[in-house]
Amino acid sequence: MRIDIVTIFPEFFDVLDISLLGKARQAGIIDLGVHNLRDATTDRHRTVDDTPYGGGAGMVMKPEPWGKTLDGILSADGSDADHEKGPLVIFPSPAGEVFTQSMARELSTEEHLVFGCGRYEGIDQRVFDDTATRARVRLVSLGDYVLNGGEVAVMAMIEAIGRLIPGVVGNPHSLVEESHEDGLLEAPSYTKPASWRGLDVPPVLLSGNHAAIAAWRREQQLERTRRVRPDLLQP
Ligand code: SAM
C-alpha cells in the first residue's frame, strides 16, 4: 500500500520507522511519503493559515498550499484518469464519519491512501470540494472530541489500517480474535504465572478443555460488552 501524508509537522511521523509498521516499510509492504505543506508556500514566512471569512476565532488553513501539494501527489498516481479507482484522500476531522474497526478493514484493501492533517480551526472547505473533483474524499473522525491537529488521528488510523494488511502482523489469527472484530469486546487475557499476588488465573483456562475455554471466553465477552459498551449490542 502507498500512503502519503500532508502535514506541517512531518517529524510527527518519524515513529513510523519503528515497530511493526517500520518493519512493514522495510519489507516494502507499506510505501510512505510525508509531505511538508509549507514546502508549497511562496512567501518568506511559509504561511499556511489566514483569518476566517465572516469573522470568528482562530485561523483557517489556506487553500493554495493544499491544492499544490495534493496536485503533485494525485497527478503522480494518475488519478485524473479514473478517480473511482485511484487514491482515497482522507481528511481527519471531528466533523467526519467516525473511524471504526470495520472502516479500518475496508481501508486496508486500498492501494493508495492520502491523509491531509488539518491544524488551527481546520482547512478551507474548497480544498475538500476541489480534491473531490479528481479523487475520492472522506472526512473521518477519531471520536467525539477535538484534537489540536490531524497528526495523532492519522497515526491512529495508519496503525489500525496497517496491521490489517497481510504480512504486517506475524500471526493473522491474532487479528480475528480481537475486540470489535466480531462486534464484541475481547475477553480478559492471562499468562504465566498461574498465581500472582494472590490473584489466580480462572481455573477453566488451565483445564485444557477447549470447548469450555471457548464458552467461558464468549460469556466474558458478552458480560464485558454489556457492562462497558452496551451500545455495541444494539441491533
Ligand atoms: N474547528 C474544527 C471543528 O470544530 O470541527 C476543529 C479543528 S481542530 C482544532 C484542528 C484539526 O485537528 C482538524 O482540522 C482535524 O484535522 C484534527 N482533529 C481534531 N479533532 C479530531 C478528531 N476527533 N478526529 C480527527 N481529526 C481531528
Residues whose N, C-alpha, C, O or C-beta is under 5 A from the ligand:
A	BS01	SAM	P92 S93 P94 A95 C117 G118 R119 Y120 E121 G122 I123 V140 S141 L142 G143 Y145 V146 L147 N148 G149 G150 A153
